[in-house]
Amino acid sequence: MPRLAIVVDGRDNVATAIRDLKAGDCVRMEGGDVTLVSDVPFGHKFALVDIAQGEYVIKYGAWIGRATEDIPRGAHVHVHNVEDITDEVRKGT
């Protein structure tokens, strides 16, 4: 089975699609298969686990955003459901 997504760091709660993926695709990941619940374009992220509203989105082992709504496992993770936390990260809070 060809590789469809990558995870950069073991602490990440998202993976990055390395080709366009469709809802219903089953993506084989080290932590277990993830069935996508929405389309995920190339280069975009999807949730490896359920991410509750207010929780951090983690990529590269670092906080990259905060969920603005509950994001189920297999859902597209992007600006429509994640807020920028650049200022928060810079301040170290």
N, C-alpha and C positions, 0 to 999 in steps of 0.2 A: 504494500500500500504506500503510495507516495506521501511524503511529508506535506502537510497542509498548513501548519502553524508552528511558531517557535515560542518558547518561553526562555527569557534571558536569565532569570535568577529563580532559584527554588522558593523564594519568598513571594514571588509574583502571584497575584490573584487574577491576572489577565494573560492571554496569549495574543500574539500578533499573527494575522492571516498572511500567508505568503503567496496567496492567489485569491481571486474572488471566490467566496463561499456562499452557499445558499442555505436558507432555513431548511432543516431536516437533514443536512449533511452530518455525518458522524465523523468527528475528528479524533484520531487516536493520539492521546497525550500520555506522558509518562505517569501521571497520577490517575489515569483512567480515561475512557472515552467520553467525549463531550458531544452531545447532540445539539446542534445550533437551533435556536428558537427564532432567529431572525437572520436576514442576509447580512454578511460581513464583507465589505469590499477589501481588496488587496491593501495591505499596510495598516488596516484598522484592527482594533482589539475586540476580543470577546471575553466574557467572564468565565473563569474556570470553576468558580464557586458562586453561590448566591452572595451578592454584595448588598447589604442593607443601606437604605437611605442614611446619609451622614457618615458612612464608613469610607476609609481611604481606598482609592484605586492604587494598586502597587504594581509597578513595572520597573525593571532594572534593579529590583530590591529596594526601591525608593517610592515614596508617595508622589504621585503625579497629578492627583485630583481627588475630589470628594464626590461620592454619588449623590445626585439630587433627587433620586427616587430609588426604590428597590430595583436592583438589576439581577434578574435570575441567571443561573448558570446557563451558558450557551447564548446569551444575548449580546448584541452589538454594544460596545462601550465606546462612547464618543461624546462630542459636545452637547448632544441632546439629553444626556443623562449624567453628565459629569461637570462639576464646576472647577474652574482654575483655582489653584491654591499657591501660585507662585509667591505672592507677598507673604503668606503664612510660612512657607518653607524658608524664605530668606530671613525671616525674623526668628526662625528656630522654635516656633510655637507648636 
